[in-house]
């Protein structure tokens, strides 16, 4: 130091942390090769600020980044693996474990415990890829299992953060058995109605992806994370084909319907907090009282509340064909527009877990007057481009299977289900038939009839046949004033029965497809008034009326037990039919 | 002449320094810059304040500010290598490679025994495309302070330069040092031997690797070594196969580099303490 220059020790002013060494202060991004100052990288939760590359995290870092500060209480940290096979490759398994411990500073490839996110409690388990590739042996399997068991007994949501190459070869078949063990523990958790969120980070493969990682009620992935069962090289060698560049990335899986959400690391705490908030138990939440407060004077014993109109109150001014035109009006508000206007904090969930994410069906969690609900409906496009993308609101089987998954999830978690129906019908196409469109619709009817949760179905536009009914088995069925609901389109009916497509207006009238007629037939329970001339002329007013109606209906169903809901729903649909019973006259029987 | 803290930091700057350091630690870089700027105004000669201000500016992404602050601070403390290292990186990110090189070379001259400065220097050389200088730097570090990260860097650059003998040595050392790098080290040795045209060794090495891994890259390398040894491959086919193998091995090497990066913290702990003592 030159004379006259003050060095100045900052330690006397409580320097919280000495600077790391010269090389460690500047990290070179492995993706874009930019130098990033360590403080900047830390602040950015180890996401490169230049290219958004998500650096791999240790289990500790994952928990530090995700949970509220100082909220994590680790459990069973002392679990140690045995050596069930006496395994040696280039060195004995116990030696390999010891070396990994020394190198990584971790005791095993997973840690678990309890903590909070945004003040909401959860059980968390995080895998550590830096320890033997995050492989699942006895200890990882045991920790995931104990985490699930703790979540089940304490009825606390579970989050498992995966990063793993798969089952641990050094423990042989015992590691394979961890897959079954963890899956069984998660089955118990599901039976208890406790939510399980699975976070997939890069990489998640093999025995981990083929067990607990892909069994989440909700599956979240980090951007660009690689996720799959077999590695891409193995697949390439097997099928002798070049794989697409994005094969097995989170984005690829999202398109294929395998993950619900892709969430950048920096947004994970707020997303997890949001998800936990949806799953507040009703009895302990403020939301249920919010619903009550917003509904003064509602007669909760009646099926129909004051926001709706009974028979005779709807001005009978429009013909059936005019209603058809309004229900199909290109400016008529669509599902996402109603969701935006009616609900708070909507989180769209994606995919059927099997084939793809069908954009013709939109579903997700939301708050209605503060109360968590599941919302599902058909989405038409606004304009040609979006209409093509949304297939004009005509779902494929995978769309109905996405809806089914979300309905079952709501059923397990006790969340009311609201469906908003607007479809010309299920998509009639080769691929849809190949994937069994009929079964997809039928399965929804069957499952909806037995869901132990309040279900309110509203036809907001077109209620096209089985494709509409697949979301339409509810405790209450509402219709917007100019919505229609029919077994076939008027054009189809005219062609088949009247042998003349131009007779569609006559077919519309004959089909009794308007809200007014369906209210009279008992198919609809109530009509939600629209502004004169149709919802498209005043979407806000229509949305407000729909919102009030949904709140009223949920309030009416609130407090009814699951079995009572199922029994009433059964009775409701059991009653449909118009026939007479009489003894067959003599001689008519064969 | 070193001065004590109490005499070096005027009382009126202490609060600003304290607030600045706390903000820096909390990740509130703009607040840190504001507090430390106020402190530096009161105590412009205190090197540690200048350095922390430069750090806050770098963290906040204010490259011009960081560069000016660090250059001024380095001028006041011309024997402080750590400030020069930071200045070099800020200059490099700012696109001034010549200034970056001058700063890192001055830092290395000041403290030739600090491996972390050597490592930073070699990485900067690589970023500037000075691959031969970078390779020399990593090779020296591999002799004196080998870590998986350094060996990975040395091997990778040696491969890029076509220096297969050095790459083979780096991979051999990596395999011996890092228990988890056995496979990547074996693959690296196979690749280096292929590069040297030593097909028999490559084949033997690949057969050895098959004990650890029956799929993936091992099989591909094994098959390629076999084909080159026992068949006549046309040149276009050779080029295509080697490009594919190079891409796959490059990805494996990058993955190892990221996992092993934590090892870089280990080499530096001793010098962290030295730098901490300097503060």
Interface residues (C-beta under 8 A of the other chain):
Chain A: X1 X2 X3 X4 X5 X6 X7 X8 X9 X10 X11 X12 X13 X14 X15 X16 X17 X18 X19 X20 X21 X22 X23 X24 X25 X26 X27 X28 X30 X33 X34 X35 X37 X39 X40 X42 X43 X49 X55 X56 X58 X89 X90 X91 X96 X99 X100 X103 X104 X129 X130 X132 X133 X231 X233 X234 X237
Chain B: X1 X2 X3 X4 X5 X6 X7 X8 X9 X14 X17 X18 X21 X22 X24 X25 X27 X29 X43 X45 X46 X47 X48 X49 X52 X55 X58 X59 X61 X76 X77 X78 X79 X80 X81 X82 X85 X86 X89 X92 X93 X107 X114 X116 X117 X119 X120 X123 X127 X178 X179 X180 X182 X211 X212 X215 X216 X217 X219 X220 X248 X254 X257 X258 X259 X261 X262 X263 X264 X265 X267 X268 X269 X271 X272 X275 X276 X278 X279
